[in-house]
Amino acid sequence: MTKETLIQYCDLKNEVQKLEKRIAKIEKQSEMVSDIVQNGYKRHAVIYGYDYERDFKIKKLKHILNERYDMVLELQTQIEEYINKIPKSDVRQIFEHYYIDGMSWVQIMHVMKYKAESTARMKHDRFLEKNL
């Protein structure tokens, strides 16, 4: 696990939400098409049909988005497992607050009840130096 991968976690959460919205939007699209044909002065007919090309494109796009969604979830799972394996509770909490919750070092200082923001940052940095 690299520091860059850990930093990506907040971005990955946002990407998952966006992908979920895009997939839901695509699922609402219909492959059915219709057209109104004028037949005389007061007559008209509605013609319905199935657009196979549009259906193919919708399914293809949905497949691509689902693949990205699975990839992002897999990476999130790896990051969660890495943080979960940190043996010391305080360091594990620091990693959770910083990478998963997206807190700043000052916010972590208040939550962890440290006297200086550098305490949490230094514990974080020391752990990464030893384990990366």
PABARO-923519 format. One line per field, with one value per atom (N, C-alpha, C): residue number from 0; x, y, z; residue in one letter. Coordinates in steps of 0.02 Angstrom, whole numbers, plus 32768, in hexadecimal, padded with zeros to 4 digits. Layout:
// residues N
num = NUM; ... $
u = X; ... $
v = Y; ... $
w = Z; ... $
residu = A; ... $
This chain:
// residues 132
num = 0; 0; 0; 1; 1; 1; 2; 2; 2; 3; 3; 3; 4; 4; 4; 5; 5; 5; 6; 6; 6; 7; 7; 7; 8; 8; 8; 9; 9; 9; 10; 10; 10; 11; 11; 11; 12; 12; 12; 13; 13; 13; 14; 14; 14; 15; 15; 15; 16; 16; 16; 17; 17; 17; 18; 18; 18; 19; 19; 19; 20; 20; 20; 21; 21; 21; 22; 22; 22; 23; 23; 23; 24; 24; 24; 25; 25; 25; 26; 26; 26; 27; 27; 27; 28; 28; 28; 29; 29; 29; 30; 30; 30; 31; 31; 31; 32; 32; 32; 33; 33; 33; 34; 34; 34; 35; 35; 35; 36; 36; 36; 37; 37; 37; 38; 38; 38; 39; 39; 39; 40; 40; 40; 41; 41; 41; 42; 42; 42; 43; 43; 43; 44; 44; 44; 45; 45; 45; 46; 46; 46; 47; 47; 47; 48; 48; 48; 49; 49; 49; 50; 50; 50; 51; 51; 51; 52; 52; 52; 53; 53; 53; 54; 54; 54; 55; 55; 55; 56; 56; 56; 57; 57; 57; 58; 58; 58; 59; 59; 59; 60; 60; 60; 61; 61; 61; 62; 62; 62; 63; 63; 63; 64; 64; 64; 65; 65; 65; 66; 66; 66; 67; 67; 67; 68; 68; 68; 69; 69; 69; 70; 70; 70; 71; 71; 71; 72; 72; 72; 73; 73; 73; 74; 74; 74; 75; 75; 75; 76; 76; 76; 77; 77; 77; 78; 78; 78; 79; 79; 79; 80; 80; 80; 81; 81; 81; 82; 82; 82; 83; 83; 83; 84; 84; 84; 85; 85; 85; 86; 86; 86; 87; 87; 87; 88; 88; 88; 89; 89; 89; 90; 90; 90; 91; 91; 91; 92; 92; 92; 93; 93; 93; 94; 94; 94; 95; 95; 95; 96; 96; 96; 97; 97; 97; 98; 98; 98; 99; 99; 99; 100; 100; 100; 101; 101; 101; 102; 102; 102; 103; 103; 103; 104; 104; 104; 105; 105; 105; 106; 106; 106; 107; 107; 107; 108; 108; 108; 109; 109; 109; 110; 110; 110; 111; 111; 111; 112; 112; 112; 113; 113; 113; 114; 114; 114; 115; 115; 115; 116; 116; 116; 117; 117; 117; 118; 118; 118; 119; 119; 119; 120; 120; 120; 121; 121; 121; 122; 122; 122; 123; 123; 123; 124; 124; 124; 125; 125; 125; 126; 126; 126; 127; 127; 127; 128; 128; 128; 129; 129; 129; 130; 130; 130; 131; 131; 131 $
u = 802B; 8000; 802D; 801F; 8046; 801E; 8041; 8021; 7FF1; 8004; 7FD9; 7F97; 7F9A; 7F5D; 7F30; 7F4E; 7F27; 7F07; 7F2C; 7F12; 7ED6; 7ED6; 7EA0; 7E5E; 7E5E; 7E21; 7DE6; 7DEE; 7DB7; 7D9E; 7DCC; 7DB8; 7D92; 7DA7; 7D84; 7D3D; 7D32; 7CEE; 7CC2; 7CDD; 7CB7; 7CAA; 7CDB; 7CD2; 7C9D; 7C9A; 7C67; 7C21; 7C18; 7BD7; 7BC4; 7BF4; 7BE5; 7BD4; 7BF9; 7BEB; 7BA7; 7B94; 7B52; 7B1B; 7B24; 7AF3; 7AF0; 7B2A; 7B2B; 7B0B; 7B19; 7AFB; 7AAF; 7A98; 7A50; 7A30; 7A51; 7A36; 7A32; 7A64; 7A64; 7A2C; 7A22; 79EE; 79A8; 799F; 795E; 7952; 7986; 797E; 795C; 7932; 790C; 7927; 7925; 7939; 78FD; 78C3; 7888; 7888; 7874; 786F; 7829; 7814; 77D2; 77D4; 77A4; 779E; 7755; 7742; 76FC; 76FC; 76D1; 76CD; 7689; 768B; 764E; 7630; 75F0; 75CE; 758E; 7593; 7559; 7554; 751B; 7512; 750D; 74E2; 74D8; 74EE; 750E; 7521; 756D; 757F; 75C5; 75CC; 7606; 7613; 7655; 7656; 7693; 76B3; 76F2; 7717; 774B; 774B; 777A; 77AB; 77E8; 7818; 784F; 7877; 78AE; 78EE; 7917; 7956; 798E; 79A1; 79D4; 7A19; 7A28; 7A68; 7A6E; 7A39; 7A39; 7A3E; 7A1B; 7A1D; 7A64; 7A86; 7ACB; 7AF9; 7AF1; 7B1C; 7B0F; 7AD0; 7ABF; 7ADE; 7AD8; 7AF4; 7B40; 7B5F; 7BA8; 7BC0; 7BA0; 7BB3; 7BA7; 7B70; 7B62; 7B97; 7BAD; 7BE1; 7C23; 7C35; 7C73; 7C6F; 7C37; 7C30; 7C31; 7C12; 7C13; 7C59; 7C81; 7CC7; 7CEE; 7CE5; 7D07; 7CF0; 7CB0; 7C93; 7CB3; 7CB8; 7CD6; 7D20; 7D44; 7D8A; 7D94; 7D6B; 7D70; 7D5E; 7D2B; 7D18; 7D4F; 7D70; 7DA7; 7DE1; 7DF1; 7E26; 7E13; 7DD4; 7DBD; 7DC3; 7DB2; 7DB6; 7DFF; 7E2D; 7E74; 7E8D; 7E77; 7E8C; 7E6F; 7E30; 7E10; 7E34; 7E45; 7E68; 7EAD; 7ED0; 7F12; 7F0D; 7EDD; 7ED4; 7EBF; 7E95; 7E7E; 7EB6; 7EEB; 7F23; 7F57; 7F4E; 7F7D; 7F75; 7FAB; 7FA5; 7F94; 7FB0; 7FA4; 7F63; 7F3A; 7EF8; 7EFC; 7F29; 7F2C; 7F41; 7F71; 7F87; 7F50; 7F2D; 7EF5; 7EBF; 7EB0; 7E7E; 7E94; 7ED5; 7EF0; 7EE7; 7EF7; 7EEF; 7EA6; 7E79; 7E31; 7E1A; 7E2C; 7E17; 7E33; 7E72; 7E93; 7E7E; 7E7F; 7E72; 7E29; 7E07; 7DC1; 7D91; 7D9B; 7D6E; 7D83; 7DC1; 7DD9; 7DE5; 7DF5; 7E01; 7E46; 7E4D; 7E8E; 7EB4; 7EF4; 7F1C; 7F02; 7EEA; 7ECF; 7E8F; 7E64; 7E27; 7E38; 7E6A; 7E7F; 7E9B; 7EC0; 7EDB; 7EA3; 7E6D; 7E34; 7E10; 7E05; 7DE1; 7E0A; 7E4B; 7E76; 7E8F; 7E7E; 7E90; 7EDD; 7EFF; 7F47; 7F51; 7F8C; 7F9A; 7FB3; 7FCC; 7FE5; 7FD1; 7FC6; 7FB2; 7FEB; 8028; 8062; 8067; 8048; 804A; 802C; 7FF1; 7FD0; 7FF6; 800C; 8031; 8072; 8095; 80D5; 80CA; 8095; 8086; 8076; 8050; 803E; 807D; 80A8; 80E4; 8114; 811C; 8149; 8130; 80EF; 80D3; 80E0; 80D5; 80E1; 812A; 8158; 819F; 81B3; 8197; 81AA; 818A; 814F; 8128; 8121; 813D; 8139; 817C $
v = 7FC5; 8000; 803E; 806D; 80AA; 80E4; 8119; 8154; 8173; 8170; 818C; 8166; 8124; 80FC; 810E; 8118; 812C; 8170; 819E; 81E1; 81DF; 81B0; 81AA; 8196; 817F; 8162; 8191; 81D0; 8200; 820B; 820E; 8216; 81D9; 819E; 8160; 8160; 8178; 817A; 81A7; 81E0; 820E; 81EE; 81CB; 81AB; 8175; 814F; 811C; 813B; 8173; 8194; 81AD; 81C9; 81E1; 81A7; 8171; 8137; 8119; 8117; 80FE; 8128; 816A; 8197; 818D; 8186; 817D; 813B; 8106; 80C5; 80C8; 80E8; 80EF; 8117; 814B; 8174; 814B; 8122; 80F9; 80C5; 80A8; 8075; 8091; 80D3; 80F2; 80FE; 80FF; 810A; 80CE; 80DD; 80A8; 809D; 805F; 8050; 8055; 8065; 806F; 80B6; 80BC; 80FD; 8104; 8143; 814E; 818B; 818F; 81C8; 81D2; 8210; 8220; 8232; 8210; 821A; 823A; 8273; 8296; 8274; 8263; 8240; 8266; 8299; 82C2; 82FD; 8320; 835E; 8352; 8326; 831B; 82D6; 82B1; 826E; 826A; 8243; 8235; 81F0; 81D4; 8191; 8192; 816D; 8167; 8123; 8126; 80EA; 80DC; 809F; 808A; 8057; 8057; 8027; 801B; 7FE9; 7FD6; 7FE8; 8013; 802A; 7FFC; 7FCD; 7F9C; 7FBC; 7FED; 8010; 8036; 8059; 807D; 804D; 8015; 7FE3; 7FC8; 7FBB; 7FA2; 7FD5; 8015; 804A; 8052; 804F; 8056; 801C; 7FDF; 7FA5; 7FA8; 7FBF; 7FC5; 7FF8; 8033; 8067; 8050; 802E; 8014; 7FE1; 7FB7; 7F86; 7FA8; 7FDC; 8002; 8022; 8041; 8061; 802E; 7FF5; 7FC1; 7FA6; 7FA0; 7F8B; 7FBD; 7FFD; 8031; 8030; 8027; 8024; 7FEA; 7FB0; 7F76; 7F83; 7FA2; 7FB0; 7FE0; 8014; 8045; 8025; 7FFC; 7FDA; 7FAA; 7F89; 7F5C; 7F83; 7FBC; 7FE6; 8000; 8014; 802B; 7FF3; 7FB6; 7F7D; 7F70; 7F76; 7F6C; 7FA0; 7FDE; 8013; 8007; 7FF4; 7FE6; 7FAC; 7F78; 7F3F; 7F53; 7F7D; 7F95; 7FBB; 7FE9; 8010; 7FE3; 7FB2; 7F84; 7F5B; 7F4E; 7F25; 7F4C; 7F8D; 7FB4; 7F9F; 7F88; 7F6B; 7F9D; 7FD9; 8009; 802F; 8031; 8050; 809A; 80BF; 8107; 8116; 80F0; 80FA; 80E7; 80B1; 809B; 80D1; 80EF; 8124; 8162; 8172; 81AB; 819F; 8162; 8152; 8155; 813B; 813F; 8187; 81B0; 81F6; 821B; 820F; 8234; 821D; 81DC; 81C2; 81B3; 8196; 8182; 81BD; 81E0; 8217; 8259; 825D; 829A; 82D4; 82C5; 82FA; 8319; 8357; 8378; 8363; 8374; 8362; 8387; 83C4; 83EA; 83C8; 83B2; 838F; 834D; 832A; 82EC; 82FA; 8331; 8345; 834C; 836D; 8377; 8336; 830D; 82CE; 829E; 829B; 826E; 828C; 82CB; 82F0; 82F5; 8304; 8311; 835B; 836D; 83B3; 83DA; 83B5; 83D6; 83AD; 83CF; 83AC; 8382; 8395; 8370; 832A; 831F; 82DD; 82A7; 82B4; 8283; 827C; 82B4; 82B2; 828B; 8295; 8272; 8227; 8213; 81CC; 81AD; 81D1; 81BB; 81B1; 81E4; 81E3; 81AB; 81A3; 816F; 8129; 811F; 80DE; 80D1; 8102; 80F9; 80ED; 810F; 8105; 80BD; 80A2; 805F; 802A; 8037; 8002; 8008; 803B; 8040; 8035 $
w = 8000; 8000; 8000; 7FD4; 7FD0; 7FEE; 7FFE; 801A; 7FE6; 7FA7; 7F72; 7F6E; 7F77; 7F76; 7FB1; 7FEB; 8025; 801B; 7FFE; 7FF2; 7FC2; 7F94; 7F62; 7F81; 7FBE; 7FDB; 7FD8; 7FEC; 7FEB; 7FA4; 7F75; 7F2E; 7F16; 7F2D; 7F1A; 7F33; 7F70; 7F8B; 7F60; 7F4B; 7F20; 7EDC; 7EC1; 7E80; 7E83; 7EBA; 7EC2; 7EC0; 7EE3; 7EE4; 7E9E; 7E7A; 7E37; 7E08; 7E0D; 7DE3; 7DF2; 7E32; 7E44; 7E24; 7E25; 7E06; 7DBB; 7D9B; 7D52; 7D3E; 7D64; 7D55; 7D5E; 7D94; 7D9F; 7D66; 7D4E; 7D17; 7CD7; 7CCA; 7C8E; 7C91; 7CCD; 7CD4; 7CC7; 7CD1; 7CC5; 7C7B; 7C53; 7C0B; 7BEB; 7BBC; 7B9A; 7B55; 7B3F; 7AFB; 7ACB; 7AE5; 7ABC; 7AA0; 7A61; 7A41; 7A24; 7A1B; 79FE; 79D1; 79A5; 7978; 7968; 795D; 794B; 7900; 78DC; 7894; 7885; 7861; 784E; 7811; 7817; 77E0; 77D1; 77AB; 779C; 77CC; 77C6; 77EC; 7837; 784E; 7895; 78AC; 7881; 7893; 789D; 78CD; 78D8; 78F6; 78ED; 7907; 792E; 7964; 798C; 797C; 796A; 7958; 798E; 79A8; 79DB; 79BD; 79D8; 79BF; 79F2; 79E5; 7A10; 79EC; 7A0B; 79ED; 7A05; 79DB; 79EE; 79F6; 79CC; 79D0; 7A13; 7A25; 7A64; 7A9F; 7A9B; 7AD0; 7AD7; 7AA0; 7AA2; 7AC3; 7AB1; 7ACD; 7B18; 7B2C; 7B73; 7B9B; 7B81; 7BA4; 7BA7; 7B71; 7B70; 7BA3; 7BA4; 7BD4; 7C1C; 7C27; 7C6A; 7C7F; 7C51; 7C5F; 7C72; 7C4C; 7C5A; 7C9F; 7CAF; 7CF0; 7D29; 7D1E; 7D51; 7D5D; 7D28; 7D30; 7D5A; 7D4A; 7D72; 7DBA; 7DC4; 7E07; 7E2F; 7E10; 7E31; 7E42; 7E13; 7E1D; 7E59; 7E5B; 7E91; 7ED4; 7ED6; 7F14; 7F2B; 7EFD; 7F0E; 7F2E; 7F11; 7F2D; 7F72; 7F7A; 7FBC; 7FEF; 7FDC; 8009; 801D; 7FEE; 7FFE; 8030; 8027; 8054; 809A; 809D; 80DE; 8101; 80DC; 80F9; 8113; 80ED; 8103; 8145; 8148; 8185; 81BF; 81B1; 81E5; 8202; 81DC; 81F3; 821B; 8222; 824A; 8293; 82B2; 82F5; 832D; 832B; 8361; 8355; 8388; 8383; 8372; 8393; 8386; 833F; 8325; 82E0; 82AF; 82BE; 8294; 8292; 82CC; 82CE; 82A7; 82AC; 8286; 823C; 8224; 81DD; 81C9; 81F2; 81E3; 81DD; 820E; 820D; 81D0; 81C2; 818C; 8147; 813B; 80F7; 80EA; 8119; 810D; 811A; 8153; 8163; 8143; 812B; 810A; 8139; 8178; 81A9; 81A0; 81B6; 81B6; 81F5; 81F7; 8233; 8271; 8268; 82A2; 82BC; 828F; 82A4; 82C8; 82AE; 82CE; 8314; 831A; 835C; 838E; 837B; 83A8; 83B8; 8386; 8390; 83BC; 83B0; 83D5; 8417; 8422; 845F; 8468; 8431; 8434; 8441; 8459; 8469; 842C; 83F9; 83BD; 8380; 8349; 830D; 82F1; 8302; 82E9; 8307; 8340; 8360; 8333; 831B; 82EF; 82AD; 8292; 8252; 8259; 8291; 829B; 82A5; 82CA; 82D2; 828E; 8267; 8224; 81F9; 81F8; 81CE; 81E4; 8225; 8240; 822B; 8230; 821D; 81D3; 81A8; 8161; 8151; 8174; 8168; 8178; 81AE; 81C3; 8198; 817E; 815D; 8111; 80F4; 80AB; 808B $
residu = M; M; M; T; T; T; K; K; K; E; E; E; T; T; T; L; L; L; I; I; I; Q; Q; Q; Y; Y; Y; C; C; C; D; D; D; L; L; L; K; K; K; N; N; N; E; E; E; V; V; V; Q; Q; Q; K; K; K; L; L; L; E; E; E; K; K; K; R; R; R; I; I; I; A; A; A; K; K; K; I; I; I; E; E; E; K; K; K; Q; Q; Q; S; S; S; E; E; E; M; M; M; V; V; V; S; S; S; D; D; D; I; I; I; V; V; V; Q; Q; Q; N; N; N; G; G; G; Y; Y; Y; K; K; K; R; R; R; H; H; H; A; A; A; V; V; V; I; I; I; Y; Y; Y; G; G; G; Y; Y; Y; D; D; D; Y; Y; Y; E; E; E; R; R; R; D; D; D; F; F; F; K; K; K; I; I; I; K; K; K; K; K; K; L; L; L; K; K; K; H; H; H; I; I; I; L; L; L; N; N; N; E; E; E; R; R; R; Y; Y; Y; D; D; D; M; M; M; V; V; V; L; L; L; E; E; E; L; L; L; Q; Q; Q; T; T; T; Q; Q; Q; I; I; I; E; E; E; E; E; E; Y; Y; Y; I; I; I; N; N; N; K; K; K; I; I; I; P; P; P; K; K; K; S; S; S; D; D; D; V; V; V; R; R; R; Q; Q; Q; I; I; I; F; F; F; E; E; E; H; H; H; Y; Y; Y; Y; Y; Y; I; I; I; D; D; D; G; G; G; M; M; M; S; S; S; W; W; W; V; V; V; Q; Q; Q; I; I; I; M; M; M; H; H; H; V; V; V; M; M; M; K; K; K; Y; Y; Y; K; K; K; A; A; A; E; E; E; S; S; S; T; T; T; A; A; A; R; R; R; M; M; M; K; K; K; H; H; H; D; D; D; R; R; R; F; F; F; L; L; L; E; E; E; K; K; K; N; N; N; L; L; L $
